[in-house]
Amino acid sequence: MAKPKSGAKKPTPAAKAGAKPAAKKDNAARLDLIRNASKKVATAATKVVKAVAEGAKGKVAAAKKAVAEKPEKASATAKKAVAKAAPAAPPAKGGKAAPAAKAAPAAPAKGAPAGKKAAGKAGGKTPSSVPSGPPVEKPRPRATKLPPVGEPLTKREMEQLLTAGEGRGVMGEGSLKGRLILSGELPHLVVVGRDKRELTFLLQGPDQEVLPAYVDHKVSVSGLIKKTTNHSGVVEVRKYSAKKPEVEEVAPPPADTEPKLRYLSPGEVSMAIAAGMGSGIKGFASIRGNLEMMGDDFVLVVSNGGTRQQVSFAIEGKAAVKSLRKHVGQTLQVTGVVDKTSGWGGRIAAETVEPRPSEARSVSRDEMELVHIEGEVPTSVDVKLNHGLTVRLQEQPGSTWAIEPTLAKRVGLREANFEPGPAGSPATREFFFTPRNPGSFEVEFFLAKAFTPGVVERSFKINVTVRP
């Protein structure tokens, strides 16, 4: 019975022997946890350094401080996790230390947000996180305030304002009517001027935002008008009114009938006989002028005879032309269809021709010393003040002799008489001058086309000295 007792006491040394390996395994588990925690901390520190480098390169010192503080917090967290996991491990089996290993990653997980905060403090916002708003539109320069009321436009200034090619700088209070258009998103008023050429005026003022709603309407504006160029200007609109254009259904005229010509108004007649204006006017009218011949054609000179601004019309129509030769050099009243093809004249289909008494000469040649020049002879002459100078030149078919209008006033051109020559011989034009100002003048004569005075065939000059 003594053997069983000795056998019962034998497990005690065996249990002591097995406790030592269990303690070794527990220490190894602790070392593994510490190593894993240090690796996690190193990985988190590396991510923090990269974030700091990308976010703000200029604050590296603050990032290093944040990285230096991070491992201490992470290692302390790891030690607490090891201390909690150590009592949970059973003394007999070291294989159940896995829960401690699972608890260890909590340290770097908690440290990760702190790393982001450090990166945020050190580097600030990254370039990709900066918000970019929509592009801001620059406001267009628009006048919204009206200037003070200026002086009203006179009748003469209004004529200059509505004439294309002149009137630059005219300014004053007035009104304009025309058609509204948009140019560059701004309202403009297209006005038909005196010679039927269009002028464009920019509309400004507080109503500038409202006016584009009346595009292609007939608009009347009143306010301060400024003509900035010869063909355009600006209107500071104080009042305006718009009328919707009426769409009229016009039946096409029959193909066989010609459109009826209208009577020209007095204003259109004055434009037809004025130099450089009214090109394209056509209608029924009655005009007066001096009858001249150009080859076998009859020409009615209506204004500025003998100068390079002469306006003349070729007379057409067999019934009227038959008996015109005996009236050459006289004043005629011609009624018919006037067609002004250029600024210097055109043609008239005459229906009736009535002679009128010629106007008395403004200057009598009696008791006046006359200096006479015959033909194209460049020379110098002396003329007494308030006495006469005559120059006679032969003309060619289709061309006429003329001088500059400004020079005609300076030298005192009184008459430019057309004298038909005998049958088969060329006609002659006589220029009669009565100088009123002493001095020396260079008078140039041009042989130019009758209806296009800008086309010159030849010219010559004479020097005139006016002595008291």
C-alpha positions in Angstrom: 0.0 0.0 0.0 3.1 2.3 0.2 3.6 2.4 -3.6 0.3 4.2 -4.4 1.2 7.0 -1.9 4.5 7.5 -3.5 2.8 7.6 -7.0 0.4 10.3 -5.8 3.2 12.7 -4.8 5.0 12.5 -8.2 2.8 15.0 -10.2 4.0 17.9 -8.0 7.5 18.2 -9.6 6.0 17.7 -13.1 3.6 20.7 -12.6 6.5 22.8 -11.4 8.6 21.8 -14.4 5.7 22.7 -16.8 5.2 26.2 -15.3 8.5 27.4 -16.5 7.8 26.9 -20.3 4.4 28.6 -19.8 6.1 31.7 -18.4 8.6 31.7 -21.3 5.8 31.6 -23.8 4.0 34.4 -22.0 7.1 36.6 -22.2 7.5 35.8 -25.9 3.9 36.9 -26.5 4.6 40.2 -24.8 7.7 40.8 -26.9 5.7 40.1 -30.1 3.0 42.6 -29.0 5.6 45.3 -28.4 7.3 44.6 -31.8 4.0 44.7 -33.6 3.0 47.9 -31.9 6.3 49.6 -32.8 5.9 48.6 -36.4 2.4 50.1 -36.5 3.7 53.2 -34.9 6.5 53.5 -37.5 4.0 53.0 -40.3 1.7 55.8 -38.8 4.7 58.1 -38.5 5.6 57.5 -42.1 2.1 58.4 -43.3 2.1 61.6 -41.1 5.5 62.7 -42.6 4.2 62.1 -46.2 1.0 64.1 -45.4 3.1 66.9 -44.0 5.4 67.0 -47.0 2.5 67.1 -49.5 0.4 69.6 -47.5 3.0 72.3 -46.4 6.6 72.1 -47.3 7.3 75.3 -45.4 6.4 73.9 -41.9 8.7 70.9 -41.6 9.8 71.7 -38.1 6.2 71.6 -36.8 5.7 68.3 -38.5 8.8 66.8 -36.9 7.6 67.8 -33.5 4.2 66.2 -34.1 5.9 63.0 -35.3 8.2 63.0 -32.2 5.2 63.3 -29.9 3.3 60.5 -31.7 5.5 57.4 -30.9 5.4 58.2 -27.1 1.6 58.2 -27.1 1.4 55.1 -29.2 4.0 53.2 -27.1 2.1 54.1 -23.9 -1.1 52.8 -25.5 0.7 49.6 -26.5 2.0 49.0 -23.0 -1.5 49.4 -21.5 -2.8 46.9 -24.0 -0.1 44.4 -23.1 -0.8 44.9 -19.4 -4.5 44.2 -19.9 -3.8 41.1 -22.1 -1.2 39.5 -19.8 -3.7 38.5 -16.9 -6.1 37.2 -19.5 -3.5 34.6 -20.8 -3.9 31.2 -19.0 -0.8 29.9 -17.2 -1.0 26.5 -18.7 -1.5 27.2 -22.4 0.3 30.1 -24.2 -1.6 29.6 -27.4 -4.6 31.8 -26.3 -2.5 35.0 -26.4 -4.2 36.0 -29.7 -6.8 38.2 -28.1 -4.0 40.4 -26.8 -2.5 40.6 -30.3 -5.9 41.6 -31.6 -6.2 44.3 -29.0 -2.8 45.8 -30.0 -3.8 47.3 -33.3 -6.1 49.6 -31.4 -3.1 51.7 -30.5 -2.2 52.8 -34.1 -5.9 53.0 -34.9 -6.4 55.6 -32.1 -3.2 57.4 -33.1 -4.2 57.8 -36.8 -6.6 60.7 -36.2 -4.1 62.4 -34.1 -1.6 62.1 -36.9 -4.1 63.8 -39.3 -4.7 66.6 -36.7 -0.9 67.1 -36.5 -0.7 67.2 -40.3 -3.6 69.7 -40.4 -1.9 72.0 -37.8 1.5 71.7 -39.5 0.6 72.0 -43.2 -2.8 73.5 -43.4 -5.1 72.8 -46.4 -3.7 70.9 -49.4 -3.9 72.5 -52.8 -6.6 70.0 -53.9 -8.9 70.9 -51.0 -8.9 74.7 -51.8 -12.4 75.6 -53.1 -12.5 77.3 -56.6 -15.6 79.4 -57.2 -17.1 80.3 -60.6 -15.3 83.0 -62.7 -16.6 86.5 -61.8 -17.9 88.4 -64.9 -16.6 91.9 -65.2 -19.5 94.4 -65.5 -19.8 96.1 -68.9 -19.3 99.9 -68.8 -22.8 101.4 -69.0 -23.9 104.9 -68.3 -26.6 104.9 -65.6 -26.6 108.5 -64.5 -27.8 111.4 -66.7 -25.6 114.5 -67.2 -27.1 117.9 -66.5 -29.4 119.5 -69.1 -27.4 121.3 -71.8 -28.2 124.0 -74.4 -30.9 123.0 -77.0 -29.6 122.4 -80.5 -30.2 125.1 -83.0 -31.6 124.5 -86.5 -28.1 124.8 -88.1 -26.6 122.4 -85.5 -29.5 119.9 -86.1 -28.7 120.0 -89.9 -25.0 119.3 -89.2 -26.0 116.5 -86.8 -28.1 114.7 -89.4 -25.6 115.2 -92.3 -23.2 112.3 -92.8 -19.6 113.4 -93.2 -19.8 116.5 -91.0 -20.9 117.8 -87.6 -18.3 116.1 -85.4 -18.4 117.6 -81.9 -21.9 119.0 -82.1 -23.7 118.6 -78.8 -27.0 119.8 -77.2 -30.5 118.8 -76.2 -32.7 117.5 -78.9 -34.7 114.5 -80.2 -34.1 111.8 -82.8 -36.2 109.1 -84.5 -35.0 105.9 -86.0 -34.9 102.1 -85.8 -33.4 100.4 -82.7 -30.8 97.7 -83.2 -28.4 95.9 -80.9 -24.6 96.2 -81.4 -22.3 94.5 -78.9 -25.3 93.9 -76.6 -25.9 97.7 -76.4 -28.9 99.5 -77.9 -28.1 101.8 -80.9 -30.5 104.0 -82.8 -30.1 104.0 -86.6 -31.2 107.4 -88.0 -31.6 108.3 -91.7 -29.8 111.5 -92.3 -30.4 114.4 -94.7 -28.8 112.7 -97.7 -30.5 109.4 -96.9 -27.3 108.0 -95.4 -27.6 106.2 -92.1 -26.2 107.5 -88.8 -25.7 105.4 -85.6 -26.2 106.7 -82.1 -25.4 104.7 -78.9 -28.3 105.1 -76.3 -27.1 105.6 -72.7 -28.8 106.4 -69.4 -30.9 104.5 -66.8 -33.2 103.1 -69.6 -30.3 101.3 -71.3 -31.2 98.0 -69.8 -34.8 98.3 -70.9 -34.3 99.5 -74.5 -33.0 96.2 -76.0 -36.6 94.9 -75.6 -37.6 97.2 -78.5 -35.3 95.8 -81.2 -36.4 96.7 -84.7 -39.1 99.1 -83.3 -39.5 102.7 -84.4 -38.1 104.5 -81.4 -38.1 108.3 -80.6 -35.6 109.5 -78.0 -34.9 112.9 -76.5 -32.0 114.0 -74.4 -28.4 115.2 -74.6 -27.1 114.3 -78.1 -23.3 114.2 -78.8 -21.9 113.5 -82.3 -18.6 111.9 -81.6 -17.6 111.1 -85.2 -18.9 112.2 -88.6 -21.1 109.2 -88.8 -22.1 108.3 -85.2 -22.7 109.6 -81.7 -24.2 109.1 -78.3 -27.6 110.0 -76.8 -28.1 110.4 -73.1 -31.8 109.3 -73.1 -34.1 111.3 -70.8 -37.4 110.2 -72.5 -38.2 107.6 -75.1 -41.2 106.1 -76.9 -41.3 103.0 -79.0 -43.8 101.9 -81.7 -44.1 98.4 -82.9 -43.5 98.1 -86.6 -46.6 97.4 -88.6 -46.3 94.5 -91.0 -48.2 95.5 -94.1 -49.1 92.9 -96.7 -48.4 94.7 -100.0 -49.8 93.0 -103.0 -47.2 92.7 -105.8 -47.8 95.1 -108.6 -48.8 93.6 -112.0 -45.9 92.7 -114.2 -47.2 94.8 -117.1 -47.6 98.2 -115.3 -44.6 100.3 -114.2 -44.5 101.8 -110.7 -45.8 105.4 -110.7 -43.2 108.1 -110.1 -44.0 110.5 -107.2 -43.5 114.2 -107.0 -40.3 115.3 -105.3 -40.8 117.4 -102.2 -39.2 120.9 -102.0 -36.5 119.5 -99.7 -35.7 116.7 -102.2 -35.6 119.3 -105.1 -33.1 121.4 -103.1 -31.0 118.3 -102.5 -31.1 117.4 -106.2 -29.6 120.7 -107.2 -27.0 120.9 -104.4 -23.4 119.7 -105.0 -22.4 116.4 -103.5 -25.8 115.5 -102.1 -29.0 113.6 -103.1 -27.4 110.9 -105.2 -30.1 108.4 -106.1 -33.1 110.8 -106.0 -35.6 110.1 -108.7 -39.0 111.7 -109.2 -41.1 114.3 -111.0 -40.0 117.9 -110.5 -39.4 121.2 -112.1 -35.9 122.8 -112.0 -34.3 125.9 -113.4 -30.8 126.5 -114.8 -28.7 127.8 -117.7 -28.8 125.9 -121.0 -25.4 124.8 -122.4 -24.2 122.3 -125.0 -21.7 119.5 -124.7 -21.1 118.3 -128.2 -24.5 117.5 -129.5 -26.1 117.1 -126.1 -28.0 119.8 -124.2 -27.1 120.3 -120.5 -28.9 122.3 -117.9 -26.5 123.8 -115.3 -28.4 124.3 -112.1 -25.8 125.5 -109.6 -22.1 126.4 -109.1 -21.4 127.0 -112.8 -17.8 127.2 -113.8 -16.4 125.6 -110.6 -15.5 122.0 -109.8 -18.8 121.8 -107.8 -21.0 122.4 -110.8 -24.3 120.4 -110.9 -25.7 119.8 -114.3 -28.4 117.5 -115.9 -28.4 116.1 -119.4 -31.8 116.9 -121.1 -33.6 114.0 -122.8 -36.8 113.7 -124.7 -37.4 114.3 -128.4 -40.4 116.7 -128.0 -38.4 119.1 -125.8 -35.0 118.8 -127.5 -36.1 119.9 -130.9 -36.3 123.6 -130.3 -33.6 124.0 -127.7 -30.7 125.2 -129.8 -32.0 128.7 -130.1 -32.1 129.0 -126.2 -28.4 128.0 -125.6 -26.9 130.4 -123.0 -30.4 131.4 -121.6 -32.3 130.5 -118.5 -34.8 127.7 -118.8 -37.5 126.1 -116.5 -37.5 122.3 -117.3 -40.3 120.0 -115.9 -40.0 116.2 -116.1 -38.6 113.1 -114.4 -35.3 114.0 -112.6 -32.8 111.2 -112.0 -29.7 112.3 -110.1 -27.2 109.5 -110.6 -24.3 111.1 -108.7 -23.6 114.0 -106.5 -22.7 116.2 -109.5 -25.8 115.6 -111.7 -27.7 113.1 -113.8 -30.4 113.4 -116.4 -33.9 114.7 -116.8 -36.6 113.4 -119.1 -38.1 116.7 -120.1 -41.8 117.1 -120.7 -42.1 120.8 -120.9 -39.4 123.5 -121.4 -40.1 127.2 -120.7 -37.7 130.0 -121.3 -37.2 132.5 -118.4 -35.7 136.0 -118.6 -32.0 135.9 -117.8 -30.9 137.6 -114.6 -29.3 141.0 -115.0 -25.5 140.9 -114.7 -24.4 141.9 -111.2 -21.4 143.8 -112.4 -21.4 146.1 -115.5 -18.3 146.0 -117.6 -18.7 149.6 -118.8 -16.0 152.1 -117.6 -13.9 149.1 -116.4 -10.3 148.4 -117.4 -10.2 144.8 -118.6 -7.2 142.5 -118.9 -7.9 139.7 -121.4 -6.2 136.2 -121.7 -7.0 134.0 -124.7 -6.3 130.2 -124.6 -4.2 128.0 -122.4 -1.2 130.3 -121.9 0.5 130.1 -118.5 1.4 133.7 -117.8 1.4 136.5 -115.1 -0.9 139.5 -115.3 -1.4 142.6 -113.3 -5.0 143.7 -112.6 -6.2 146.8 -110.9 -8.4 146.5 -107.8 -12.1 146.5 -108.6 -11.4 146.2 -112.3 -11.8 143.1 -114.6 -10.0 140.1 -115.9 -11.4 137.8 -118.6 -10.1 134.4 -119.6 -11.5 132.6 -122.7 -10.8 128.8 -123.1 -12.0 126.3 -125.7 -14.0 123.3 -124.4 -14.2 119.7 -125.6 -17.2 117.4 -126.0 -17.9 115.8 -122.6 -15.6 118.1 -120.7 -15.8 121.6 -119.2 -13.4 124.1 -117.8 -13.6 124.9 -114.1 -11.7 126.3 -111.1 -11.8 125.5 -107.4 -14.8 127.0 -105.5 -12.7 128.6 -102.7 -10.4 130.2 -105.2 -13.4 131.6 -107.1 -14.5 133.5 -104.0 -11.0 134.8 -103.3 -10.3 136.1 -106.8 -13.9 137.3 -107.4 -15.4 135.1 -110.1 -18.5 136.8 -111.3 -19.5 134.9 -114.5 -18.6 131.7 -116.3 -20.4 132.1 -119.7 -20.9 129.4 -122.2 -20.6 130.6 -125.9 -21.4 128.1 -128.6 -19.1 128.3 -131.6 -20.0 128.3 -135.3 -21.1 125.0 -136.9 -18.3 122.5 -136.7 -16.1 124.6 -134.3 -15.7 124.0 -130.5 -17.6 126.0 -127.9 -15.8 128.6 -125.7 -16.2 129.4 -122.0 -15.4 132.9 -120.7 -14.4 133.4 -117.1 -15.0 137.0 -115.8 -13.2 138.1 -112.6 -13.5 141.3 -110.6 -10.8 141.1 -107.8 -11.8 142.8 -104.5 -8.7 142.1 -102.5 -5.1 143.2 -103.3 -2.4 140.6 -103.4 -0.9 137.8 -105.6 -3.0 134.8 -106.5 -2.3 131.6 -108.4 -5.4 130.6 -110.4 -5.5 127.1 -111.8 -8.0 126.0 -114.5 -9.0 122.3 -114.9 -10.5 120.6 -117.9 -12.7 118.0 -116.2 -15.6 115.6 -117.0 -18.9 117.4 -116.8 -20.7 114.8 -114.5 -17.5 113.7 -112.6 -15.4 116.8 -111.9 -12.8 114.7 -110.0 -11.6 113.3 -113.4 -9.2 115.9 -114.8 -7.7 115.7 -118.3 -5.3 118.6 -118.1 -4.8 122.0 -116.3 -2.8 125.2 -116.4 -2.1 128.1 -114.1 -1.9 131.9 -114.4 -0.5 134.3 -111.7 -2.7 137.2 -111.0 -1.3 140.2 -109.1 -4.0 142.6 -107.9 -2.7 146.2 -107.4 -4.6 149.0 -105.6 
